[in-house]
Amino acid sequence: MAIVHGTDSNFSQEISEGLVLVDFWATWCGPCKMIAPVLEELDAEMSDKVKIVKVDVDENQETAGKYGIMSIPTLLLMKDGETVDKVVGFRPKEALAELVNQHA
């Protein structure tokens, strides 16, 4: 499964079912650029367990505001539309995989 680009208009639909890791990011954010390849690897290895949705906070301020995103990158782990975990800042792939496995 490829990484999905979430927007204000499709976000609630994208997170409605199953386990979803949401990456709130921006093009100008250094740590966001560092975590992007980590998320690509995670998607390649764990797409059977988790769907990854990236949300650009500059383009989708409504969604970022709704979830109280103050700093980026912020990763929300959601299950059937509800937030079950939150990570702020860069994390290595192993830490993110462990986070997913805790809720899978």
C-alpha positions in Angstrom: 0.0 0.0 0.0 1.3 3.4 -0.9 1.5 6.3 1.5 -1.7 8.4 1.3 -1.7 12.2 1.2 -4.4 13.4 3.6 -6.3 16.6 3.1 -9.0 18.5 4.9 -11.6 17.0 2.6 -10.5 13.3 2.7 -9.0 13.0 6.2 -11.9 11.6 8.1 -12.5 9.0 5.4 -8.8 7.9 5.4 -8.6 7.3 9.1 -12.1 5.7 9.6 -11.0 2.1 9.5 -8.1 0.1 11.0 -4.8 1.3 12.2 -3.5 4.5 10.7 -0.3 6.4 11.4 -0.8 10.1 10.5 2.3 12.2 9.8 1.6 15.9 10.3 4.5 17.7 8.4 5.5 20.7 6.3 7.9 21.2 3.3 10.1 23.6 5.3 10.5 21.3 8.3 14.0 19.6 8.6 13.0 16.7 10.9 9.9 16.1 8.7 12.3 15.5 5.8 14.4 13.2 7.9 11.4 11.1 8.9 9.9 10.8 5.4 12.2 7.9 4.2 11.7 6.2 7.6 7.9 6.2 6.9 8.5 4.9 3.4 10.4 1.9 4.9 7.8 1.4 7.5 5.1 1.4 4.8 7.0 -1.2 2.8 7.5 -3.5 5.8 4.2 -3.0 7.7 1.5 -2.1 5.2 -0.4 -5.2 6.2 -0.7 -3.8 9.7 -0.9 0.0 9.3 -1.8 2.6 6.7 0.3 5.8 6.6 -1.3 9.1 5.9 0.7 12.3 5.5 -0.9 15.7 6.1 0.8 18.9 5.1 -0.1 21.3 7.9 0.3 24.4 5.7 -2.2 23.1 3.1 -4.6 21.5 5.6 -4.8 23.9 8.6 -8.3 22.8 9.5 -7.3 19.2 10.2 -4.1 20.2 11.9 -6.1 22.6 14.1 -8.7 20.0 14.9 -6.0 17.7 16.3 -4.2 20.5 18.1 -0.9 20.1 16.2 1.5 22.6 17.6 4.9 21.3 16.5 5.9 19.1 13.6 6.5 16.4 12.9 3.7 15.0 15.0 2.6 11.5 14.4 -0.8 10.3 15.6 -1.6 6.6 15.7 -5.3 6.2 15.1 -7.5 3.1 15.4 -10.9 3.2 13.7 -10.8 7.0 13.7 -9.8 7.5 17.3 -6.3 8.6 18.5 -4.6 5.9 20.5 -1.1 7.3 20.6 0.9 10.4 19.8 4.6 11.0 19.1 6.2 14.5 18.6 9.5 14.8 16.8 11.7 12.4 14.8 11.8 8.7 15.8 13.8 5.9 14.3 11.9 3.2 12.4 12.3 0.6 15.2 10.5 2.9 17.6 7.7 3.6 15.2 7.4 -0.2 14.4 7.1 -0.9 18.1 4.4 1.8 18.5 2.4 0.2 15.7 2.9 -3.3 17.1 1.6 -2.2 20.5 -1.8 -1.4 18.9 -1.9 -3.9 16.0 
